[in-house]
Structures are given as C-alpha cells and as structure tokens.
Amino acid sequence: MRALLVTSVGVTCAAALTLPLAAPALSAPAAHSASARPPSLSPESPGSGPPSARTEAAPDGANEGGTPEVPEVPEAAPPRTGGTRAAAVAGSTQSLPLEPLAAPSDRAVGPAASGQGLDRRTARPFSLVGVVWDDAEAELHGTVQVRTRATGGTSWSDWQDVETHNAEHAADLGSAERASGAVRGATAPLWVGDSDGVEVRVRPEAADPQHPAAVPLPEGLHLELVDPGADPAPEPAPAGRTVTPAAFAGNPVPPATTTAVPEVLTAESAATSAVNADLAPLGATVIPALTKAETEEEAAIVAAGAKPYIGPRPKIVTRKGWGADEKLRERNFAYTKSVKAAFVHHSATGNNYTCKQAPSVLRSIYRYHVKSSGWRDFGYNFAVDKCGNIYEGRAGGVAKAVLGAHTLGFNTNTMGVAVLGTYSSTNPPAAAVTAVSKLTAWKLGLFGANPKGKVTLVSGGSGKYSKGKKVKMNVISGHRDGFATECPGARLYKKLGTARTSSAKLQGR
C-alpha cells in the first residue's frame, strides 16, 4: 500500500511559535483548547517543516592532528569546554573516505582481500560510527571492524565488529523514500561513546574453492563519525510549581522549582508536537502514562473502535524529550492505513551505553539514518532502552499509523520497535521486554489487534518473501520473521512469546 504523504500544515509556518510550556501531569491527559488540537487521525493529519536537508552541499572540514580534509554533514563540530559540548550544538557528522589498506602478507588470499580502511587518526569528537557506500542495492560481503580512543585519553579500545547486513532495515522497494535518490548502502551504526580517535578496516570475504575470487567491496566507502550534540535543556516549570523534568528509569532527577520561561518552538518542532496534542500539551517532553480506564476513555477520542481490548497507555518520551533536531527530517509525514502487527528489532548498536545516554544514542541513530543513510527520518516507530524507557521514533504521531523504514517488505500497516542494544548472545533486560509488552498492548489496541493473534500481511518484496506474497505471521513478530536476518538477536527473539502473553493480558484478553 502506497504511503500517504501529507502536505497540509497543522501549525503556522511563520518563523516560530513562542509558547510557555509546562510539564504534563502524570496521571491523566491535560485539557487542551480547541486551537491546540490537531485534525483527526485521518490521512490528512498535518506534516510540517523545512524541505529535506539531504541535498545540502556538505562543507569541507579538516581533522585535528593534520589528517586529511573530510566533508562534514552539515554543521560544524562542537567546541569542548572541560569535555562538555556547547549547549547550542545540535550534532554533527564527519564523513571520511576509506583508503586502500596494505596488502596482507599471505599472498594466497589475493590482492582483492586487502580491503579498505583508515589508520589510527585523531578526529573531532564523536560517539557513534558506521560505514556507508554509494549503491543502496549493493551489499557489503565482508567484515567491518573499528577501534576508538576515548576523548582526552591515550589508550585504544579492542577491535569491535560492526554489523554489515543492514539492508533489511529500510524503506520498501518502490516506495517514495526508497526511490528518492538519496538512499545509500550502510552498515548498522555502532555506539562507541565519547571518542576523538578512530581506526577502521573493511575486508572482503575471503576466497574459497567455490568462490576463487573475493567479492569486491562496494564503491564509495566512507566512515561516518556521528556526534549526537548536547542533551536537551530541562523543561522550565511555571513559577512556584515543582516539576520533575523528563526523567529516565534508572537515572532519577531531583525535583526543581524554577521560574517560567517562554520557549521558542520552530514551525517544524511545533508540527511534530501538534500531532500528539490529543495526548499531551504542545511542546511536551513526555506523554504521561494513563490507567486502563483513562486509556479506554481517551481511545474513544483518538481511535474509535479500540475498546474493549486496549492496554494502559505507557509513558512515552517525545522526540522533543530526547532532543531530535526536526530540521533534519523530511518535510512531510508519511502514513499507512492501519497497524496490524509490530516487528521487534534490536538496534545492533552494542550494549555499552547507560540509560542516561539513551537520548544521545537516539540522536546519533537519527542523524545516521537521515544524513548518512539518506532516509527521510528515524527508521523505527518507537525505541526502548535497557531500563524500559519508551521513546517516540519516526515523526507523525505516536497514536497514528506512521509509515516507518524498519522491516524491508513489511513496513505497510505495521510498526517497528527497536530495543537499543545487541541481543545475539546477551539476554535483553526484563525491563526492556516489559516495555515492549506495554507499548504493544496500547498501540495495537488502538487498532484492534490481538498481541497473541496471527495476521496476514502482503510482502512488498524482501530477501525472504517475493513481492505480492501473502504471509501469515504473529501480530508481534521479530524482524527475522519477515526477512532472512539475525535481528532482533537470538536472545531477544526468544523473549517474544513472553511479550505476546503479557501484552494480551494488559489488553484484558
């Protein structure tokens, strides 16, 4: 089903909106004025923002330490003061072309196996890495490894593997997003933490008797170094009122009393928030949790027909809450007709992050998806961290059927949930699995889907099912159910049965 691209604007596209913001209540939805409410959940819901920034010419930049000039996309790298980014910085990307590596000493492997890479070098600070190439249809048959140096340090990490098979996390073949001309081939991103030194090596698969010549590497290999920028400032509270800013599980923030300060919302930020205005005030950093009774009452407004089976709405950190730069994404929102199933993924970014760092991980993945990979927005509809915090993903409204780019061939009428981390040989935290259950109980309930049920989906074409093939699968499925992939990792995949049962129970089934 072709996505519906929405072109109408739900808020004024004047330079900005100046609004006093207050944190939402934690027990019930705040009342909204008629002027603050968005249109209904029909495909004509608003989309807003500037034209896509993908076509901007990337200015040249130079690495510290005399390394070669490399293009930066698109902002200048952040200055540092005592190891802390300047508050105004929104993040940056360094894109370094790879160079031929010295041929290995074993001549039997052939010259093609020497690969490409970069020797150790100093770079402007970054926290996430990945490798991209020109042709989105080409696959990287080989290995990608990186090692990094922590900012201000002298020792280097061990070599870390980067997941190379990432094409299955993408927009469907033939979709407007896929056909934009901006999409590039890419590895999965890897979170490495605050770093200022990097070394990378990319080796093609070794030749064997069945394949006497190594498969050549894709053309145009670049190493992407992503700086997520500063965390968003805490939300100001009305004068005299005590408010706890968007806190994350595992990282409590003490209450603070501050003076109300009007905040400027750009047109694109206001539009992203406006599509959630039935659930939280404009500019909110958190959509508060509701009880089951409150959720059922709200569902009568936002999704008629959702009752009687729907789980309590969980707390969701909005894009504003995790600091998404709304100027990066495509101008319009894209929708599909329904949400019949949920695909669970792992982000394959590694487990070396704290829950306090999760917003930075999200901003890095978002920038990598848009600026490095050429996607219209963050690929997943939602993300979950190891502490069980739930985050809004692709813009368009958490209660709506937003078209994502998460499961090649099955993005239509589904949603994608990424658990931050790599769960091939590591068990996912119980809090993360519980969060998946809570999120799916609510979101699938809005569209009348049974988490323990089956659904028939039509493939848009993938590495597992041909285009047009009807496939029966679980309403809560793993990515590997729709594509020949290891995702969401063997350990997380084994927990999906638990998630289905818990989700259905939360719905009252």
C-alpha positions as CSV (number, residue, x, y, z in Angstrom):
1,M,0.0,0.0,0.0
2,R,1.5,3.3,-1.0
3,A,2.1,5.6,1.8
4,L,0.1,8.8,2.0
5,L,2.4,11.8,2.1
6,V,0.7,14.6,3.9
7,T,1.3,18.1,2.7
8,S,-1.0,20.3,4.7
9,V,0.4,22.2,7.6
10,G,-1.2,21.9,11.1
11,V,0.5,24.9,12.6
12,T,1.6,28.2,11.2
13,C,4.8,28.2,9.2
14,A,5.8,31.6,10.4
15,A,9.3,31.8,11.8
16,A,8.5,30.4,15.2
17,L,5.9,29.9,17.9
18,T,6.6,31.3,21.4
19,L,4.8,29.3,24.0
20,P,5.1,28.9,27.8
21,L,5.5,25.2,28.4
22,A,4.5,23.2,31.4
23,A,5.3,19.5,32.1
24,P,2.3,17.2,31.6
25,A,0.5,15.7,34.5
26,L,1.5,12.1,35.3
27,S,-1.9,10.6,35.9
28,A,-4.4,12.0,33.3
29,P,-4.2,13.8,30.0
30,A,-4.1,17.6,30.2
31,A,-7.0,19.5,28.9
32,H,-6.5,21.2,25.5
33,S,-8.0,24.2,23.9
34,A,-9.7,23.8,20.6
35,S,-7.0,25.8,18.9
36,A,-4.3,23.4,20.3
37,R,-5.9,20.2,19.0
38,P,-4.7,18.8,15.7
39,P,-7.1,17.5,13.0
40,S,-8.3,13.9,13.3
41,L,-6.3,10.8,12.8
42,S,-7.3,10.7,9.1
43,P,-4.5,10.6,6.5
44,E,-4.9,14.3,6.2
45,S,-3.2,14.9,9.5
46,P,-0.5,17.7,9.4
47,G,3.1,17.5,8.4
48,S,5.4,20.4,8.6
49,G,9.0,21.5,8.5
50,P,11.6,22.7,6.0
51,P,12.5,21.0,2.8
52,S,14.8,18.0,3.3
53,A,18.3,18.9,4.2
54,R,19.7,15.9,2.3
55,T,20.6,17.8,-0.8
56,E,22.6,20.5,1.1
57,A,26.2,20.7,-0.1
58,A,28.5,19.4,2.7
59,P,31.2,22.0,3.6
60,D,34.7,20.8,3.8
61,G,36.4,20.4,7.2
62,A,39.7,19.2,8.4
63,N,40.5,16.8,11.2
64,E,42.7,17.7,14.1
65,G,46.3,16.4,14.0
66,G,47.0,17.1,10.4
67,T,44.7,14.4,9.0
68,P,43.2,14.8,5.5
69,E,40.3,17.1,4.9
70,V,36.9,15.4,5.1
71,P,33.4,16.6,4.3
72,E,31.2,17.3,7.3
73,V,27.4,17.0,7.1
74,P,26.3,19.7,7.7
75,E,27.1,21.5,11.0
76,A,30.5,22.5,12.4
77,A,31.8,20.2,15.0
78,P,31.0,21.1,18.6
79,P,33.5,23.1,20.7
80,R,34.5,21.5,24.0
81,T,34.8,23.0,27.4
82,G,36.0,20.6,30.0
83,G,34.7,17.7,27.9
84,T,31.2,19.1,27.6
85,R,29.5,20.2,24.4
86,A,28.3,23.7,24.0
87,A,24.5,23.8,24.7
88,A,23.6,25.2,21.4
89,V,25.2,22.5,19.3
90,A,22.7,20.1,17.6
91,G,25.2,17.5,16.5
92,S,27.4,16.8,13.5
93,T,28.7,14.2,11.1
94,Q,32.2,13.7,9.8
95,S,32.4,11.6,6.6
96,L,35.8,10.1,5.8
97,P,36.5,8.3,2.5
98,L,38.2,5.0,3.1
99,E,41.6,4.2,1.6
100,P,43.2,1.0,0.3
101,L,44.9,-1.0,3.1
102,A,48.3,-2.6,2.8
103,A,48.1,-6.0,1.1
104,P,48.2,-8.9,3.6
105,S,51.4,-10.9,3.9
106,D,49.7,-14.1,2.8
107,R,49.6,-13.8,-1.0
108,A,47.3,-16.7,-1.2
109,V,44.3,-14.6,-0.3
110,G,44.8,-12.4,-3.4
111,P,45.1,-8.6,-3.7
112,A,41.4,-8.0,-3.5
113,A,41.3,-9.2,0.1
114,S,43.5,-6.3,1.3
115,G,40.4,-4.2,1.7
116,Q,40.0,-0.6,2.7
117,G,40.2,1.4,5.9
118,L,41.9,4.2,7.8
119,D,44.9,4.1,10.0
120,R,44.7,5.5,13.5
121,R,43.9,9.2,13.5
122,T,42.6,12.0,15.6
123,A,39.1,13.3,14.8
124,R,36.7,15.8,16.1
125,P,34.6,14.3,19.0
126,F,32.0,11.6,18.0
127,S,30.1,8.9,19.8
128,L,28.7,6.6,17.0
129,V,30.3,5.1,13.9
130,G,29.1,3.4,10.7
131,V,30.2,2.7,7.2
132,V,28.2,3.8,4.1
133,W,28.6,3.4,0.3
134,D,27.1,4.7,-2.9
135,D,24.7,2.0,-4.1
136,A,21.8,1.1,-1.7
137,E,21.2,-2.1,-3.6
138,A,24.8,-3.3,-3.2
139,E,25.7,-5.5,-0.2
140,L,29.0,-5.5,1.7
141,H,30.2,-9.0,1.7
142,G,32.9,-8.9,4.3
143,T,33.8,-7.6,7.7
144,V,33.9,-4.1,9.2
145,Q,35.9,-3.5,12.4
146,V,36.7,-0.3,14.3
147,R,38.6,0.7,17.3
148,T,38.4,4.0,19.0
149,R,40.1,6.2,21.6
150,A,38.1,7.9,24.4
151,T,38.1,11.7,24.3
152,G,41.1,13.0,26.2
153,G,42.5,9.5,26.7
154,T,45.6,7.7,25.3
155,S,44.5,4.1,25.2
156,W,42.6,2.4,22.4
157,S,39.7,0.0,22.5
158,D,39.9,-3.5,21.2
159,W,38.6,-4.1,17.7
160,Q,34.8,-4.1,17.6
161,D,32.7,-5.7,14.9
162,V,30.2,-3.6,13.0
163,E,27.1,-5.4,11.7
164,T,27.3,-5.3,7.9
165,H,24.0,-6.9,7.0
166,N,21.7,-3.9,7.4
167,A,19.8,-3.6,4.1
168,E,16.8,-5.3,5.6
169,H,16.2,-2.2,7.9
170,A,15.0,0.1,5.2
171,A,12.1,1.5,3.3
172,D,10.2,-0.8,1.0
173,L,11.2,-1.3,-2.6
174,G,9.4,1.1,-4.9
175,S,8.4,3.4,-2.1
176,A,8.9,7.2,-2.4
177,E,11.5,7.1,0.3
178,R,13.5,4.3,-1.4
179,A,13.3,6.0,-4.8
180,S,14.3,9.4,-3.5
181,G,17.9,9.1,-4.9
182,A,19.4,9.9,-1.6
183,V,19.4,6.4,0.0
184,R,22.8,4.8,0.4
185,G,24.0,1.4,1.5
186,A,25.0,1.3,5.1
187,T,26.2,-0.9,7.9
188,A,24.3,-0.8,11.2
189,P,25.6,2.0,13.4
190,L,27.7,1.2,16.4
191,W,27.7,3.3,19.7
192,V,31.3,3.7,20.9
193,G,30.9,6.5,23.5
194,D,32.6,9.9,23.6
195,S,35.7,9.4,21.4
196,D,38.2,11.5,19.4
197,G,40.3,8.8,17.7
198,V,39.4,6.1,15.3
199,E,40.8,3.3,13.1
200,V,38.8,1.2,10.7
201,R,39.4,-1.8,8.5
202,V,36.9,-3.3,5.9
203,R,37.9,-6.7,4.5
204,P,36.0,-8.5,1.7
205,E,35.0,-12.2,2.3
206,A,37.9,-14.5,1.7
207,A,38.0,-16.6,-1.4
208,D,37.2,-20.3,-1.2
209,P,37.2,-23.2,-3.6
210,Q,33.6,-22.4,-4.6
211,H,34.4,-18.7,-5.0
212,P,38.0,-18.4,-6.1
213,A,37.8,-14.6,-6.3
214,A,36.9,-12.4,-3.4
215,V,33.7,-10.4,-3.9
216,P,34.7,-6.8,-4.4
217,L,33.7,-4.2,-1.8
218,P,31.0,-1.6,-2.7
219,E,32.1,1.6,-4.3
220,G,32.3,4.9,-2.4
221,L,33.0,3.5,1.1
222,H,33.0,6.2,3.8
223,L,33.4,6.1,7.6
224,E,30.7,8.1,9.3
225,L,31.6,9.6,12.7
226,V,28.4,11.0,14.4
227,D,28.4,13.4,17.3
228,P,24.8,13.5,18.9
229,G,25.3,17.0,20.3
230,A,24.1,18.2,23.6
231,D,21.2,16.8,25.6
232,P,18.1,19.0,25.5
233,A,17.8,21.5,28.4
234,P,15.4,20.6,31.2
235,E,11.8,21.8,30.6
236,P,11.1,25.0,32.6
237,A,8.3,24.9,35.2
238,P,5.7,27.6,35.9
239,A,6.7,30.0,38.7
240,G,6.4,28.4,42.1
241,R,5.5,24.9,40.9
242,T,7.7,21.9,41.5
243,V,8.2,19.8,38.4
244,T,10.3,16.7,37.6
245,P,11.8,17.1,34.1
246,A,11.7,14.2,31.7
247,A,13.4,11.6,33.9
248,F,14.5,8.2,32.7
249,A,14.2,5.0,34.6
250,G,17.5,4.2,36.3
251,N,18.5,7.9,36.3
252,P,16.3,9.8,38.8
253,V,16.3,13.6,38.6
254,P,15.5,15.5,41.8
255,P,12.6,17.9,41.6
256,A,13.4,21.6,40.9
257,T,11.4,24.8,41.3
258,T,12.1,27.3,38.5
259,T,10.6,30.4,37.0
260,A,8.5,30.0,33.9
261,V,10.4,31.0,30.8
262,P,8.7,31.1,27.4
263,E,10.3,28.6,24.9
264,V,10.5,29.1,21.2
265,L,9.2,26.3,19.1
266,T,10.2,26.3,15.5
267,A,7.5,25.5,13.0
268,E,8.8,22.0,12.4
269,S,9.1,21.3,16.1
270,A,5.6,22.6,16.7
271,A,4.2,20.4,13.9
272,T,5.9,17.3,15.3
273,S,4.4,18.0,18.7
274,A,0.9,19.1,17.4
275,V,0.2,15.6,16.0
276,N,0.4,14.4,19.7
277,A,-1.7,17.2,21.1
278,D,-4.6,14.9,21.9
279,L,-2.2,13.2,24.3
280,A,0.0,15.9,25.8
281,P,0.4,19.7,25.7
282,L,2.1,21.3,22.8
283,G,5.9,21.1,23.3
284,A,5.7,18.4,25.9
285,T,8.8,16.3,26.5
286,V,6.8,13.3,27.9
287,I,3.4,11.8,27.0
288,P,2.3,10.7,30.5
289,A,1.1,7.2,31.4
290,L,-2.6,6.6,31.9
291,T,-4.6,4.0,33.8
292,K,-6.6,1.4,31.8
293,A,-9.8,3.3,32.5
294,E,-8.3,6.6,31.4
295,T,-6.8,5.0,28.3
296,E,-10.2,3.5,27.3
297,E,-11.8,6.9,27.7
298,E,-9.1,8.5,25.6
299,A,-9.3,5.8,23.0
300,A,-12.8,6.8,22.2
301,I,-11.4,10.1,21.0
302,V,-8.2,9.2,19.3
303,A,-9.2,5.8,17.8
304,A,-12.8,4.9,17.7
305,G,-13.3,1.1,17.9
306,A,-10.3,0.5,20.1
307,K,-12.3,-0.8,23.0
308,P,-12.8,-3.2,24.7
309,Y,-9.2,-4.5,24.3
310,I,-6.5,-2.0,24.9
311,G,-3.6,-1.8,27.4
312,P,-2.9,1.3,29.6
313,R,-1.0,3.9,27.7
314,P,2.6,3.8,28.9
315,K,4.8,6.9,29.4
316,I,6.5,7.9,26.2
317,V,9.4,10.3,25.9
318,T,8.7,12.5,22.9
319,R,11.1,13.5,20.1
320,K,11.4,16.8,21.9
321,G,12.2,14.9,25.1
322,W,15.2,13.1,23.5
323,G,16.3,16.1,21.6
324,A,15.5,15.3,17.9
325,D,16.6,18.1,15.5
326,E,13.4,18.4,13.5
327,K,15.3,20.3,10.7
328,L,17.0,17.0,9.7
329,R,13.9,15.1,8.8
330,E,11.8,15.2,5.6
331,R,9.3,18.0,5.5
332,N,6.1,15.9,5.4
333,F,4.8,13.0,7.5
334,A,4.0,9.6,5.8
335,Y,1.2,7.4,6.9
336,T,-0.1,3.9,6.2
337,K,-3.7,2.8,6.7
338,S,-3.5,0.7,9.9
339,V,-1.2,-1.0,12.4
340,K,-1.9,-4.7,12.1
341,A,1.4,-6.0,13.5
342,A,4.5,-5.0,15.4
343,F,8.0,-6.0,14.4
344,V,10.6,-6.1,17.2
345,H,14.2,-5.3,16.4
346,H,17.5,-4.8,18.2
347,S,19.4,-1.7,17.1
348,A,22.7,-3.7,16.9
349,T,24.5,-0.6,18.3
350,G,26.0,-2.5,21.1
351,N,25.2,-2.6,24.8
352,N,27.9,-0.2,26.0
353,Y,25.5,2.6,26.9
354,T,23.8,3.9,30.1
355,C,20.2,4.7,30.2
356,K,21.2,8.4,30.8
357,Q,23.0,8.2,27.4
358,A,20.0,6.7,25.6
359,P,18.7,10.0,24.2
360,S,22.2,10.6,22.8
361,V,22.2,7.2,21.2
362,L,18.8,8.0,19.6
363,R,20.0,11.3,18.3
364,S,23.1,9.6,16.8
365,I,21.0,6.9,15.1
366,Y,18.6,9.5,13.8
367,R,21.4,11.5,12.3
368,Y,23.0,8.4,10.9
369,H,19.6,7.3,9.3
370,V,19.0,10.7,7.7
371,K,22.4,12.3,7.0
372,S,24.5,9.2,6.3
373,S,21.9,6.6,5.0
374,G,19.7,9.1,3.2
375,W,16.4,8.2,4.9
376,R,13.5,10.6,5.4
377,D,13.6,10.3,9.2
378,F,14.4,7.9,12.1
379,G,13.6,4.5,10.8
380,Y,11.8,2.9,13.7
381,N,8.4,4.0,15.0
382,F,9.5,3.5,18.6
383,A,12.6,2.7,20.6
384,V,13.1,1.1,24.0
385,D,16.2,1.3,26.2
386,K,17.6,-1.2,28.6
387,C,15.9,0.5,31.6
388,G,12.5,0.2,29.9
389,N,12.0,3.8,28.8
390,I,9.9,4.1,25.7
391,Y,10.7,6.8,23.1
392,E,8.8,8.2,20.2
393,G,10.6,7.4,16.9
394,R,9.6,8.5,13.4
395,A,7.6,11.7,13.5
396,G,3.9,11.8,12.7
397,G,2.1,11.0,16.0
398,V,2.5,8.1,18.4
399,A,-1.2,7.1,18.2
400,K,-1.2,7.2,14.4
401,A,-0.3,4.7,11.7
402,V,3.1,6.2,10.7
403,L,4.9,4.6,7.9
404,G,8.4,3.5,9.0
405,A,11.5,2.1,7.5
406,H,12.3,-0.8,9.7
407,T,11.3,-4.1,8.1
408,L,12.0,-4.3,4.3
409,G,8.9,-5.6,2.6
410,F,6.6,-5.2,5.6
411,N,6.5,-1.5,6.5
412,T,3.0,-1.1,5.3
413,N,0.3,-1.5,8.1
414,T,2.9,-2.3,10.7
415,M,5.1,-0.6,13.3
416,G,8.7,-1.2,14.2
417,V,10.1,-1.2,17.8
418,A,13.8,-1.1,18.3
419,V,15.3,-2.3,21.6
420,L,18.6,-0.3,21.9
421,G,21.4,-2.8,22.1
422,T,22.7,-6.1,20.6
423,Y,21.0,-9.2,21.8
424,S,22.5,-12.0,19.8
425,S,24.4,-13.5,22.7
426,T,23.2,-11.2,25.6
427,N,19.9,-11.5,27.3
428,P,17.7,-8.4,27.0
429,P,16.9,-6.8,30.3
430,A,13.5,-7.7,31.7
431,A,12.6,-4.0,31.9
432,A,13.0,-3.7,28.1
433,V,10.8,-6.8,27.4
434,T,8.2,-5.4,29.7
435,A,8.3,-2.1,27.9
436,V,7.7,-3.8,24.6
437,S,4.7,-5.6,26.1
438,K,3.2,-2.3,27.5
439,L,3.8,-0.4,24.3
440,T,2.3,-3.0,22.0
441,A,-0.7,-3.6,24.3
442,W,-1.6,0.1,23.9
443,K,-0.6,0.8,20.3
444,L,-2.0,-2.5,18.8
445,G,-5.1,-2.0,21.0
446,L,-5.8,1.4,19.3
447,F,-6.1,-0.6,16.0
448,G,-8.0,-3.6,17.4
449,A,-5.1,-6.1,17.1
450,N,-4.6,-9.0,19.4
451,P,-1.0,-9.4,20.5
452,K,-1.4,-13.2,20.7
453,G,-3.1,-13.5,17.4
454,K,-2.0,-14.1,13.8
455,V,-2.2,-11.7,10.9
456,T,-1.8,-12.0,7.1
457,L,0.5,-9.4,5.5
458,V,1.4,-8.8,1.9
459,S,5.1,-8.7,1.2
460,G,6.5,-5.6,-0.6
461,G,9.5,-7.7,-1.6
462,S,12.3,-8.9,0.7
463,G,15.1,-11.4,1.0
464,K,12.6,-13.9,2.4
465,Y,9.4,-13.4,0.6
466,S,8.7,-12.2,-3.0
467,K,6.7,-9.1,-3.7
468,G,2.9,-9.7,-3.5
469,K,3.2,-12.9,-1.5
470,K,0.7,-13.2,1.4
471,V,2.4,-14.2,4.6
472,K,0.7,-15.3,7.9
473,M,2.7,-14.4,10.9
474,N,2.4,-13.4,14.6
475,V,0.9,-10.0,15.4
476,I,4.1,-9.4,17.5
477,S,6.9,-10.7,15.3
478,G,10.6,-10.5,15.2
479,H,12.4,-8.9,12.3
480,R,13.6,-12.3,11.2
481,D,10.0,-13.4,10.6
482,G,9.8,-11.0,7.7
483,F,13.4,-11.1,6.4
484,A,16.3,-13.5,6.4
485,T,18.2,-11.8,9.1
486,E,19.6,-12.4,12.6
487,C,17.7,-9.4,14.0
488,P,16.4,-9.0,16.7
489,G,19.1,-11.3,18.1
490,A,18.5,-14.8,19.2
491,R,18.2,-13.9,22.9
492,L,15.6,-11.1,22.3
493,Y,13.7,-13.3,19.8
494,K,13.2,-16.0,22.5
495,K,11.5,-13.4,24.7
496,L,8.8,-12.5,22.2
497,G,6.5,-15.3,23.5
498,T,6.6,-13.6,26.9
499,A,5.9,-10.2,25.4
500,R,2.9,-11.5,23.5
501,T,1.3,-13.1,26.6
502,S,2.0,-10.0,28.7
503,S,0.7,-7.6,26.1
504,A,-2.5,-9.6,25.6
505,K,-3.0,-9.7,29.4
506,L,-2.6,-5.9,29.6
507,Q,-5.3,-5.6,27.0
508,G,-7.6,-7.6,29.2
509,R,-7.6,-10.7,27.0
